[in-house]
Amino acid sequence: MNRHELSLVLRNAPGALARVVVLFSSRGVDVESLSLDPTERGDVSRMDVVVWLPAGRNPDQLVKQLSRLVDVKSVVAVADPARNQIGA
Amino acid sequence: MDTVTGASSLVRALEDAGCEVIFGIPGGAILPAYDPLLDSVKIRHVLVRHEQGAGHAASGYAQATGRVGVCVATSGPGATNLVTPLADAYMDSVPIVAITGQVNRSMIGTDAFQEADIRSISLPITKHAFQVTDPADIPAVIAEAFALAAGGRPGPVLVDIPKDVLAATTTYTPAAPVAISRITPAANEIRRAAGLIASSRRPVFYIGGGVVRAGAAAELRTLAERTGIPVVTTLMARGAFPDSHRQHLGMPGMHGTVPAVAALQQSDLLIALGTRFDDRVTGVLDLFAPNAAVIHADIDPAEISKNRKADVPIVGDCKDVLVSLNAAVRRAPVLTSWWAYLDGLRDRFPLGYDWPADGKLAPQHVIERIGTLVGPEAIYTAGVGQHQMWAAQFVGYERPGSFINSGGLGTMGFAVPAAMGAQCGVPDRAVWAIDGDGCFQMTNQELVTCALDGIPIKVAIINNGNLGMVRQWQNLFYRGRYSNTGLSTHDRVPDFVALAEALGCAGLRCTEKSEVDDVIMRAMEVRDRPVVIDFVVGEDAQVWPMVAAGTGNDEIMTVRGIKPLFDEDL
């Protein structure tokens, strides 16, 4: 299993959080942590989530599946923070 | 800006969205919407007998017309009965909008009578779901729901509306047009694809339902004929390329033709358009088309490289992709030896069947005769199981959208309500439901709707007295231990002819080969009510060829134990 960090901008719409969480559940994604914070814009929130995927499963697929959701305004896979530290 | 009720606003918004027919059933929470519906001259309401029928009818309508299908149900059980059609439409990318009543806003979350959280229930099986809490939002929400259902990769959208929102006074402001962006296929990927096509030796067009949804059959035919490349059409794409065309090798997959399966397996270039490398097509993924490079075009980026890595990924509508490829491909590949190989397979392994030893009708013969006598201008629907595979194999399809079935979810009982919806959308075409005796017993109540509403579908029950596909697997993989697959329909329980009459239809029965053509012709002559034909067929007939689950496509069997691609040096 590999650890991945995702950062999403989510519309403040009813059911938006549920839709993201259900996608993790139905696509077999293990969630380690999830935080949701308001932004300066009132209509969107920022979600940071750390997930575990089976080795060999590319997070790109998950990013694309999240992008399909109407209430997800943007989603990016953040590079592995441990690797960033090595590079720094 | 007019002062109206939320319910009137809903009906006007539906009219403005182009809705001409709704399949539904009223109930407590949706009741306010049914009052202004009575006065609408633009919308026909078809009163179904079960909400599942409404959902599949909306899907059949959408697939027959290319427009958005609409179904309506009340809160609670009405809404939960839509779950199967929503999941079905999600898997097969069918644009439908489901409108459900909900309990009053103040009652939500109190376990009120007929309350179900349908928005949450539908999360993994819809593109999106709305719950309207402000009646002023109704026109914009309906417009957006239609745009979402039809735009991009099509799919189902739910709109849940509390009863007091429908009853409230509001204003009607026509919604602004909803902008749906359309991705242009990347020029560099199109160039790379054209280069690979020109230099390929064993290319094949692997065509999926996306080509049908995109309305790109003509563009496909142009490119196929310019390049001379063979074509296979998946279950969802039957009709996207004419069966009568000499470049067509048939359907690939678990019950595909030997030439179609071999074309994929031996290929050096898969040109996959609007298809998702489903497990029923690929068999064991690691053994699928092992030497092929892959061009994969799909409108949904999440499908590309999901199951099989694409060497050339192209995100775009199949019509745009094919138009671009037609402009970019300048040189046809040399395919003489490839065609010699494929033609050899075609000669040696045509689709065929044996007549049952017990003297009963061969189901394949019945379906083949329906296809021949009714012809390619008709629309055919199917349920799920053996009859569905035979309907895919033995009816010749010449037009996109002429075969409507449940491919992804595999929903038994799909055929009758889908035929009802299709017939409402295209009243001038003959619509034939090819159904099984098991499937028919799940949704035949909609024949009452058809009889009363002047929807003259034909239903051919391929009655083998069993849950045939399950029985086939029990025969092949469970040592012939037939656990709970006998349905007693050969003992006339139910008597399908009597049942048809009771449902307001004409009922016919056919048990002899000599009667098959005559009974089909007699059914075609009945125009004032639906017709049900009970074709009593042998119970031991099996669907072949077959790639057993858990094996690679090279192990395709033409009959039990005979594996031509695996055993022979071709």
Contacts between the chains, C-beta under 8 A, distances in Angstrom:
chain1	res1	chain2	res2	distance
A	14	B	119	7.9
A	14	B	131	6.1
A	14	B	133	7.8
A	15	B	119	5.7
A	15	B	120	7.1
A	15	B	123	7.3
A	15	B	129	6.6
A	15	B	131	7.3
A	18	B	120	6.1
A	18	B	123	6.0
A	19	B	123	5.5
A	22	B	123	4.4
A	22	B	124	5.3
A	23	B	124	7.4
A	25	B	124	7.9
A	26	B	124	4.6
A	58	B	305	7.9
A	60	B	305	7.8
A	61	B	302	6.7
A	61	B	305	7.4
A	61	B	306	6.0
A	64	B	301	4.9
A	64	B	302	3.9
A	65	B	302	4.8
A	67	B	301	7.4
A	67	B	302	7.4
A	68	B	127	7.7
A	68	B	300	7.1
A	68	B	302	5.8
A	69	B	128	7.8
A	70	B	127	7.2
A	70	B	128	4.4
A	70	B	148	6.6
A	71	B	128	7.9
